[in-house]
Amino acid sequence: MPSLIGSYSLLFGLGCSFLIIFFSIKNFKNSNLFDSKILSFSLLQLLFVVISFFGLILSFVISDFSNETVFNHSHTTKPLFYKISGAWGNHEGSLLLWLLVLTLFISIFLLNTKNQLKDYRILTLLFQQVIIIGFFIFIIKTSNPFNYIYPEPKEGLGLNPILQDPALAIHPPILYLGYVGSSIIFSSALAAMTLNWVSKEWAKHIKKWILVSWIFLTLGILLGSIWAYYELGWGGFWFWDPVENVSLMPWIALTTLFHCVLVLEKKPILTSWVIILSITTFTLSMCGTFLVRSGILNSVHTFANDPERGVFILIFLFSLIFLALFIFFFFYKPDNVKINSFFWLSKETAILVNNWFMMYFLSVILIGTIYPIFLDVISSEKISVGPPFYHKLIIPFLIPFLLAMAIGPKLNWIKSDLRNKFYLFSFLIISLILSSLIIINLKIDFLVNTILISSGFYLFFITTRDFFVHKFQNLAQNISHFGFSLFILSVLFNNIFSSEIITNLKVGETFKSKDVIIFFEKVTKKKGQNYETIIGKFNIVDSENIKQTLIPELRIYNQPNIVTSEADIKINLLSDKFMTMNLVQNQNYFNIRYQHKPFMIWIWASVSIISFGGLISLFKKKHEV
Amino acid sequence: MYGRKVKLRFLFILLIILILILTTFLILKSLEENVVFFQSPSEIKALTEIKKKKIRVGGMVKKDSISVVSKEVKFIITDFKNEINVVYSGVIPNLFEEGKGVVAEGYLKDKNYFLATKILAKHDENYMPPEVKAAMEEK
C-alpha cells in the first residue's frame, strides 16, 4: 500500500512541474508581482515527493517484498535502522533522494528570496524545473523504486553488509545536499545571466547557497572517508579511487567558485569566470552521478549495471550543458565598461592565482579519472591510474598554493603593499627550521618534504597568529584556512610516520619484529542479529613496551552471504592503532594487518574545522572581509 | 610600434600559453609513467618480452590452489586457457576465494610467475571486476 501511494504521488509530483511551468511563464510575461500560485504548487510538489519518499521508507520498514526495490535490498532480519537507511542505500531510492533534495532546495529558495526581482526568481525556478522534470522522467522510466513483483516473495535479498553502517546511513543524504545544492547555483547563474544581473548583489545573494552546498559536500566527503577507513579495512582515508574523485571534483570547483564570488562581491570583475564555475560545479556533480550510477566505474556505489540509465543521464547532462552554453553565448552580454585592471599585489590577484592552482588540481583529477574510461572506449585497452600519478602531479604544486593561501588574505583589496609585514618573513624562517628538524633524521626525501612541511607550518602559524591578533575579524576565513593547514600537516605526518605489518598467523602463533610483538591468543564465535561473528584476540607489545589488546572481527552475514571484516581501532590523540583480520580459505591461517597511523583523528578534526569555518561565515551578520 | 600596454598583454598571453603547454606535457608524461595495464594469463603467455612495469593480472582463482607459507600466499590465476602462479604477501580481501574472480597487481618475474603487491578488494559476491568479466567473455 505505501508503495502504491508513493508511486502515484511521484506522478502527481511530475504533474505539478508542468503546472508550475505554465503559471511561471504566464506570470513572467504578464505581471509585475510574483504569483503566489507558483509558490503553492512548488510546495505541493515538494509534499508529493516527500510522501513518495516516506512511502518507500515505510515499504522498507514493513518489509513489503511485493516492491522490487525492497525485495532486492532488504531482509526481515535486518535491524530497523538499516531497513530505513536501506531506502536510500540503493540506486532507485538514492535517486528519489536526489529528487527530494532538488525540490526541497527550490522551495527553500522561493521562500527565501521574497525580496529579489520577480523575473529572477521565476527564471531560476524554470531552470530548476527543467532539472527536476529530467529527474522525474529518469526515475519513473528507468529506475522506478515502486516496481511491483507478483507473486510476492517471502523473503528479500538483503542489503550489502558493508553498507550496514551508521556512517554510511547518513553519508548519502549529506553528500546529496551538497551535490544537489549546486543545482540551485546552476539555475540561478543561468537566470542571472539571462537577465544580465551577474552583479555584486547577485554575488551577495548566491554566496549563501554556495556556502550551504559547500558545507554539506565537505561533511559528506568526510563521512565517506571515515567509513572507508574503518569499514573497508584498507587502512587509509583516501585512495584516489574514481568514486572518491568524482566527489572531490565538485568540491574543488565549489571552493574556487566561492572565492571568486567573494571577489565579485567587491568588484564587478571575473563575472564570466563565476558563471563558468557555477555551470562547471553542477556539471561535475551530474557527471559524478553519471559515472557512479551507470556502472562505468565499478565500486561499492555501483548498484546496478544498466546501460539504459547511463545513456539517459548522459543525454540529460549534455542537454543541460548545451542549454547553459547556449545562454552563455547568446543571452549573456557582459558589461563592456569593465574595470579590468588587476594590481599585481592585491587580494583579488591572490585569489585569482589560487584559482589557477585549483583549476590545475581539478584537471589533474579529471584526467586521471576520465582517461582510463576514454582509453577503454577507443582502444579497449584496460588501464588504471593509481595514487602515484596524483601525488606526483599535485604535491609539488601544493607548496606555492599553501604559501599563497597564507599571504593572500593579508593583502588588501584592489591595491596593497607588503610593508611592515616583518612577521611574514620571520614565520617562514621558523617554519623552515622546524620542519628540517623534524625531517632530518628520517630516511625520506629531504628537500621536498621539508619544503612541503614548511609551507604547511607557515600557513598554520600565520592563521594561528591571526586568531590572537585579529580576534573576530575574518574569523570564518581564518578558521577554514587554519583547518586546511592542520589538514595538510596531519596528512603529511600521517604519511611519513605510518607503519604497517601484514602477515599470516594461526591461533597461538606470535609475530615478532624489531618494533612490535603480536601474539594471536584465541578466536571466539558469537551470534549477532543477522550475522555470525568470529572475534580474534591479539596481544600486542610495541617498541615502547606498551601492552594492548586488539579484537578485530570477521562477520559472516546471512543474507546476502558475505564476509566483512570489522577493524578494531584504538584511537588516541596522537595516533591510531588499527587491526583487521581476514580468513584465508581452506587454511587455518588468518591474514592480519596491523597499522600504526599517527594523527588520524586530526585529519577528521581538521576537515570538520574547515567546514565549521563555512558555517560561521553563513551565520555572521555583519559583512566582513 | 605597439604601446607598452599591448606589449605587456602580449607577453602575458604568451606566458599563459607556455604554462598551459608545460602542464599538459607534465600531466601526459606522468600519466604514461603511472598507468597500470591489465592483462589476462593468456595475454601474458603471448608476451615476447617481460617488462619491469607494474601490471594487473585478472582471472579466476583456481580450485585447490591457495596455500599459505608464513608471510606469503600462493595461488594460481586462470582464465581457463592459461594460468599463472602468483606469490603474494599483503592484505587478503574478504572475498578472495577459490573459484571466484580476482585481480592482482604487481610485477612479472617470468611468464609463469607473478609477484603480486596488491589484491584488489571486491565489495559483494556478485561483483566481478570488469576486466575479468571481459576476459571470461572472450573465452
Boltz contact constraints between the chains, C-beta under 6 A:
constraints:
  - contact:
      token1: [A, 160]
      token2: [B, 124]
      max_distance: 6.0
  - contact:
      token1: [A, 298]
      token2: [B, 130]
      max_distance: 6.0
  - contact:
      token1: [A, 300]
      token2: [B, 123]
      max_distance: 6.0
  - contact:
      token1: [A, 367]
      token2: [B, 27]
      max_distance: 6.0
  - contact:
      token1: [A, 382]
      token2: [B, 38]
      max_distance: 6.0
  - contact:
      token1: [A, 382]
      token2: [B, 131]
      max_distance: 6.0
  - contact:
      token1: [A, 383]
      token2: [B, 35]
      max_distance: 6.0
  - contact:
      token1: [A, 383]
      token2: [B, 37]
      max_distance: 6.0
  - contact:
      token1: [A, 384]
      token2: [B, 36]
      max_distance: 6.0
  - contact:
      token1: [A, 385]
      token2: [B, 35]
      max_distance: 6.0
  - contact:
      token1: [A, 388]
      token2: [B, 34]
      max_distance: 6.0
  - contact:
      token1: [A, 389]
      token2: [B, 30]
      max_distance: 6.0
  - contact:
      token1: [A, 389]
      token2: [B, 34]
      max_distance: 6.0
  - contact:
      token1: [A, 392]
      token2: [B, 30]
      max_distance: 6.0
  - contact:
      token1: [A, 393]
      token2: [B, 30]
      max_distance: 6.0
  - contact:
      token1: [A, 502]
      token2: [B, 90]
      max_distance: 6.0
  - contact:
      token1: [A, 502]
      token2: [B, 91]
      max_distance: 6.0
  - contact:
      token1: [A, 503]
      token2: [B, 71]
      max_distance: 6.0
  - contact:
      token1: [A, 504]
      token2: [B, 68]
      max_distance: 6.0
  - contact:
      token1: [A, 562]
      token2: [B, 125]
      max_distance: 6.0
  - contact:
      token1: [A, 563]
      token2: [B, 94]
      max_distance: 6.0
  - contact:
      token1: [A, 565]
      token2: [B, 94]
      max_distance: 6.0
  - contact:
      token1: [A, 582]
      token2: [B, 92]
      max_distance: 6.0
  - contact:
      token1: [A, 582]
      token2: [B, 94]
      max_distance: 6.0
  - contact:
      token1: [A, 584]
      token2: [B, 68]
      max_distance: 6.0
  - contact:
      token1: [A, 585]
      token2: [B, 66]
      max_distance: 6.0
  - contact:
      token1: [A, 585]
      token2: [B, 97]
      max_distance: 6.0
  - contact:
      token1: [A, 585]
      token2: [B, 98]
      max_distance: 6.0
  - contact:
      token1: [A, 587]
      token2: [B, 68]
      max_distance: 6.0
  - contact:
      token1: [A, 589]
      token2: [B, 68]
      max_distance: 6.0
  - contact:
      token1: [A, 591]
      token2: [B, 92]
      max_distance: 6.0
  - contact:
      token1: [A, 593]
      token2: [B, 91]
      max_distance: 6.0
